[in-house]
Amino acid sequence: MTGRLQDKVAVVCGAGQTAGTTIGNGRATALLFAREGAQVLAVDRDEASVRQTCELIASEGFIAHPLIADITDPRSLTAITRTAIDRWGRIDVLHNNIGIAAGDGNTSDVSAQAWDRILNINLTATWATCRQVIPHMRERRSGVILNVSSIAAVCAAPLAAYKVSKAGVNALTHALAMDNASYGIRVNAIMPGLIDTPMAIEGYAQATGIDQDALRTARDEMVPLGNRQGTAWDVAHAALFLASDEASFITGALLPVDGGQSSRIG
């Protein structure tokens, strides 16, 4: 690896994953950041999964520390900044990889409870996590925030609450970028398309009873570039670029990682 994040401190929220045969976006990003020299605080509410992420990083000779936390809990948000600063003295990168869609549906079918839960986790908790870290970054006049959105924000999707929450993440990213540019803080979002992750395949197949192979085939056929889904490594490499100094003049950007799927708009 090339050390593009050498000696940086990166907080990766959502560094665990659903069990499955592939790798999730958060785990892939945590691994790649560590391989590129970052010291990683891996945050997730699933203790076993986030510890597995850190074990994978340690097995390659890199540095990661697990933190079991729920970003909807204000005490957990405080623990994120306190743990990173106590351990390494600073936070250079905050990567928000939190998102759910369970219980969602179209605008008529989704329940009020599901709507509130999805927006609270996907949007409100993302804002709260950023709000927790920004004072530290402002004091240092440096920092990078990456929010994982979705092309569902700009494309038709039968998931009303998820779509609205991710459109909100895009707007939040823009607002944060403009509010903090004068402090030297860059804020960008990644919009993954159809990615072959355990949550998207095993998790969805289990919830719906759809055959996994049939699900993969259907999703592959929807992607213009090569008729194949992306992998979590595609998302992780986009995050690495935006977190690195190579993107030092980029803020407020919404980067699709979708094999051209969102280019079909219009």
C-alpha positions in Angstrom: 0.0 0.0 0.0 1.0 3.6 -0.5 0.4 5.2 2.9 -2.2 7.7 1.7 -3.5 8.0 5.2 -0.2 7.5 7.0 -0.5 8.5 10.7 -4.1 9.7 10.3 -6.7 8.9 12.9 -9.9 7.6 11.3 -13.2 6.9 13.0 -15.3 4.5 11.0 -18.9 4.3 12.2 -20.6 1.1 11.1 -17.4 -0.9 10.9 -19.1 -4.2 11.6 -21.4 -6.0 9.1 -24.1 -8.5 8.6 -22.7 -12.1 8.5 -22.2 -13.3 4.9 -19.9 -14.6 2.3 -18.8 -11.1 1.1 -17.6 -8.0 2.9 -19.6 -5.0 3.9 -18.9 -1.4 3.1 -17.9 -0.4 6.6 -15.5 -3.3 7.2 -13.9 -2.9 3.8 -13.3 0.8 4.5 -11.9 0.2 7.9 -9.5 -2.4 6.5 -8.4 -0.2 3.6 -7.9 2.9 5.8 -5.7 0.8 8.1 -3.7 -0.7 5.2 -3.1 2.9 4.0 -1.6 3.9 7.4 -4.5 5.1 9.4 -5.1 4.3 13.1 -8.7 3.2 13.0 -11.4 3.5 15.7 -13.9 0.9 14.5 -17.4 1.8 15.9 -20.4 -0.5 15.8 -23.2 -1.6 18.0 -22.5 -5.3 17.1 -19.7 -6.2 19.5 -18.8 -9.5 17.9 -18.7 -8.1 14.4 -16.7 -5.0 15.1 -14.2 -7.0 17.1 -13.9 -9.3 14.1 -13.1 -6.3 11.9 -10.3 -5.2 14.3 -9.0 -8.7 14.4 -8.7 -8.8 10.6 -6.9 -5.5 10.7 -4.5 -6.6 13.4 -3.8 -9.9 11.6 -2.4 -7.8 8.8 -0.2 -5.9 11.2 -2.2 -2.7 11.3 -3.8 -0.7 14.1 -7.5 -0.7 15.0 -9.4 -0.3 18.3 -13.0 -1.4 18.7 -15.7 0.7 20.3 -19.1 -0.8 20.9 -21.5 2.1 20.5 -25.0 3.1 19.2 -24.9 6.4 17.4 -28.5 7.1 18.3 -27.4 7.2 22.0 -25.9 10.6 23.0 -23.6 8.8 25.5 -22.1 6.8 22.7 -21.4 9.9 20.6 -19.5 11.3 23.5 -17.6 8.1 23.8 -16.5 8.2 20.2 -14.7 11.5 20.5 -13.4 10.8 24.0 -12.0 7.4 23.0 -10.2 8.6 19.8 -8.8 11.7 21.4 -7.7 9.9 24.6 -6.0 7.1 22.6 -4.5 9.1 19.7 -4.9 12.7 20.5 -7.1 13.7 17.5 -9.6 12.8 14.9 -8.6 13.4 11.2 -11.3 11.4 9.4 -14.9 10.6 10.4 -16.6 8.1 8.1 -20.3 7.6 8.6 -21.4 4.2 7.2 -24.7 3.9 9.0 -27.9 3.0 7.2 -31.0 0.8 7.5 -34.1 0.1 5.4 -35.9 -2.6 7.4 -39.6 -2.1 7.5 -39.6 0.4 4.6 -42.0 0.4 1.7 -43.7 2.9 -0.7 -45.2 6.1 0.6 -48.5 4.5 1.4 -47.3 1.3 3.0 -44.4 2.3 5.3 -45.6 2.7 8.9 -45.0 5.8 10.9 -42.8 3.8 13.3 -40.6 2.5 10.5 -40.4 6.0 9.0 -39.3 7.5 12.2 -36.7 4.8 12.9 -35.2 4.9 9.5 -34.9 8.7 9.4 -33.6 8.7 13.0 -30.8 6.3 12.3 -29.9 7.3 8.7 -30.2 11.0 9.0 -30.6 12.4 12.5 -27.9 10.2 14.0 -25.5 11.0 11.1 -26.0 14.7 11.9 -25.5 14.1 15.6 -22.3 12.2 15.0 -20.9 15.0 12.8 -22.0 17.6 15.3 -20.1 15.8 18.0 -16.8 15.7 16.1 -16.9 19.1 14.4 -15.9 21.2 17.4 -12.7 19.2 17.7 -12.0 19.5 13.9 -12.7 23.2 14.0 -10.2 23.7 16.9 -7.6 21.9 14.8 -8.8 23.7 11.6 -8.5 20.4 9.8 -10.6 17.3 9.2 -12.5 15.2 6.7 -16.1 13.9 7.1 -17.5 11.3 4.7 -21.1 10.3 4.7 -22.3 7.2 3.0 -25.6 8.1 1.2 -27.1 6.1 -1.7 -28.2 6.6 -5.3 -31.7 6.0 -3.9 -31.5 9.7 -3.0 -31.7 10.6 -6.7 -33.2 7.6 -8.3 -36.6 5.9 -8.2 -36.7 3.4 -5.3 -39.6 1.6 -3.6 -38.2 2.6 -0.2 -39.7 5.9 0.7 -38.2 6.5 4.1 -34.8 5.3 3.0 -34.9 7.5 -0.1 -35.9 10.6 1.9 -33.3 9.8 4.6 -30.5 9.6 2.1 -31.6 12.7 0.2 -31.4 14.3 3.6 -27.8 13.0 4.0 -26.9 14.6 0.7 -28.4 18.0 1.8 -26.7 17.6 5.2 -23.4 17.0 3.5 -23.7 20.2 1.5 -24.7 22.2 4.6 -21.9 20.8 6.6 -19.4 21.5 3.8 -20.4 25.1 3.5 -20.6 25.7 7.3 -17.1 24.3 7.9 -15.1 25.2 4.8 -13.6 28.2 6.5 -12.2 25.9 9.2 -10.4 23.7 6.7 -12.9 20.8 7.2 -13.9 18.9 4.0 -17.3 17.1 3.9 -18.3 14.8 1.1 -20.8 12.0 0.5 -20.5 8.7 -1.4 -23.6 7.4 -3.1 -23.3 3.6 -3.6 -25.5 1.9 -6.1 -26.1 -1.8 -6.2 -23.3 -3.3 -4.1 -22.9 -7.0 -3.3 -22.7 -6.9 0.5 -24.0 -9.3 3.1 -26.7 -6.8 4.1 -27.9 -6.4 0.5 -27.8 -10.0 -0.4 -27.9 -12.4 2.6 -29.9 -10.0 4.7 -32.4 -9.2 2.0 -32.8 -12.8 0.9 -33.4 -13.9 4.5 -36.0 -11.2 5.0 -37.9 -11.9 1.8 -37.3 -15.6 1.0 -35.7 -14.7 -2.4 -33.0 -17.1 -3.6 -29.6 -15.4 -3.3 -28.4 -16.4 -6.7 -31.6 -15.1 -8.4 -31.2 -11.9 -6.4 -27.6 -11.4 -7.5 -28.5 -12.0 -11.1 -31.4 -9.5 -11.0 -29.3 -6.9 -9.4 -26.4 -7.5 -11.9 -28.6 -6.9 -14.8 -29.6 -3.5 -13.6 -26.1 -2.1 -13.7 -25.0 -0.5 -17.0 -21.2 -0.9 -16.5 -20.5 -4.6 -17.2 -23.9 -5.8 -15.9 -22.4 -6.5 -12.5 -22.9 -5.1 -9.0 -20.0 -3.3 -7.3 -18.3 -4.6 -4.2 -17.6 -3.0 -0.9 -14.0 -2.4 -2.1 -15.4 0.0 -4.7 -17.0 2.0 -2.0 -13.9 1.8 0.2 -11.6 3.0 -2.5 -13.9 6.0 -3.2 -13.7 6.7 0.6 -10.0 6.4 0.6 -9.6 9.0 -2.2 -11.9 11.5 -0.5 -10.2 11.0 2.8 -6.7 11.4 1.4 -4.8 14.6 0.6 -5.4 13.9 -3.1 -8.9 15.3 -2.6 -7.8 18.4 -0.7 -9.7 20.7 -3.0 -12.9 18.7 -2.9 -15.8 19.5 -0.5 -19.6 19.4 -0.8 -19.3 16.6 -3.5 -21.8 13.7 -3.9 -19.9 10.9 -5.6 -21.9 8.1 -7.2 -20.3 4.7 -7.0 -22.8 2.8 -9.1 -21.6 1.5 -12.4 -23.5 4.3 -14.2 -26.9 3.4 -12.8 -27.7 7.0 -11.7 -26.7 8.3 -15.1 -29.9 6.9 -16.5 -31.8 9.9 -14.9 -33.6 11.7 -17.7 
